[in-house]
């Protein structure tokens, strides 16, 4: 299938470009462990082990603190030692933005034999994955769970359940340091009235 070229790129250097994979690492730097995760010189490291350059780059990408969770994210969407490839003179498709639409468009064009170029100033996955939809939905789910837990612990709540702390027989110092055990009682007639 022939896809006519969309534009000529003589002087435009893409920030991110791919043909079959959204992020391309320099072959001499790429390494992976048996479990498929990246390791070695191209992997991000958490704050205590991170270099000042890594910390500065992470902050410029709006990823902070550089903890284990953010390191895992960065290892997936922005490899530490990413090297821009040499641009071609002509592409069949140029995609601006590495969001959900850009990733799919560029990859599908490349899978069909087109020469695709992706230009993005942000992390792969775009706002939806990194700061919008996915993180927002996780926060909303946690907030709803907290609201429901608070409502469920109220006496005579609408759910017909009561949650209370199990009574402790001994008041030792050891038991005070242990997690509190809770018990749940169900009022079936109250549930059926809902």
ChimeraX attribute file (.defattr): number of C-alpha atoms within 10 A of each C-alpha:
attribute: neighborCount
match mode: 1-to-1
recipient: residues
	/A:1	6
	/A:2	8
	/A:3	13
	/A:4	10
	/A:5	14
	/A:6	11
	/A:7	12
	/A:8	13
	/A:9	15
	/A:10	10
	/A:11	9
	/A:12	11
	/A:13	15
	/A:14	20
	/A:15	17
	/A:16	25
	/A:17	24
	/A:18	20
	/A:19	20
	/A:20	16
	/A:21	13
	/A:22	19
	/A:23	20
	/A:24	19
	/A:25	18
	/A:26	13
	/A:27	8
	/A:28	7
	/A:29	15
	/A:30	17
	/A:31	15
	/A:32	12
	/A:33	9
	/A:34	6
	/A:35	6
	/A:36	8
	/A:37	12
	/A:38	18
	/A:39	15
	/A:40	12
	/A:41	12
	/A:42	20
	/A:43	21
	/A:44	28
	/A:45	23
	/A:46	17
	/A:47	16
	/A:48	8
	/A:49	10
	/A:50	14
	/A:51	13
	/A:52	10
	/A:53	9
	/A:54	17
	/A:55	19
	/A:56	14
	/A:57	13
	/A:58	20
	/A:59	13
	/A:60	11
	/A:61	14
	/A:62	13
	/A:63	19
	/A:64	14
	/A:65	14
	/A:66	21
	/A:67	15
	/A:68	13
	/A:69	10
	/A:70	17
	/A:71	20
	/A:72	17
	/A:73	15
	/A:74	21
	/A:75	17
	/A:76	16
	/A:77	18
	/A:78	24
	/A:79	20
	/A:80	18
	/A:81	15
	/A:82	16
	/A:83	15
	/A:84	16
	/A:85	15
	/A:86	9
	/A:87	15
	/A:88	15
	/A:89	11
	/A:90	16
	/A:91	18
	/A:92	18
	/A:93	20
	/A:94	23
	/A:95	20
	/A:96	18
	/A:97	20
	/A:98	26
	/A:99	20
	/A:100	14
	/A:101	13
	/A:102	21
	/A:103	20
	/A:104	14
	/A:105	18
	/A:106	26
	/A:107	21
	/A:108	15
	/A:109	19
	/A:110	19
	/A:111	14
	/A:112	12
	/A:113	15
	/A:114	20
	/A:115	21
	/A:116	24
	/A:117	27
	/A:118	23
	/A:119	18
	/A:120	18
	/A:121	13
	/A:122	19
	/A:123	23
	/A:124	22
	/A:125	20
	/A:126	20
	/A:127	16
	/A:128	13
	/A:129	16
	/A:130	19
	/A:131	13
	/A:132	11
	/A:133	12
	/A:134	13
	/A:135	14
	/A:136	14
	/A:137	11
	/A:138	10
	/A:139	12
	/A:140	12
	/A:141	12
	/A:142	12
	/A:143	12
	/A:144	11
	/A:145	12
	/A:146	12
	/A:147	11
	/A:148	12
	/A:149	12
	/A:150	12
	/A:151	15
	/A:152	19
	/A:153	15
	/A:154	14
	/A:155	12
	/A:156	13
	/A:157	13
	/A:158	13
	/A:159	19
	/A:160	18
	/A:161	19
	/A:162	17
	/A:163	16
	/A:164	15
	/A:165	10
	/A:166	11
	/A:167	10
	/A:168	11
	/A:169	7
	/A:170	9
	/A:171	8
	/A:172	9
	/A:173	8
	/A:174	8
	/A:175	12
	/A:176	11
	/A:177	8
	/A:178	8
	/A:179	7
	/A:180	11
	/A:181	10
	/A:182	10
	/A:183	10
	/A:184	13
	/A:185	10
	/A:186	12
	/A:187	13
	/A:188	11
	/A:189	9
	/A:190	14
	/A:191	12
	/A:192	9
	/A:193	9
	/A:194	8
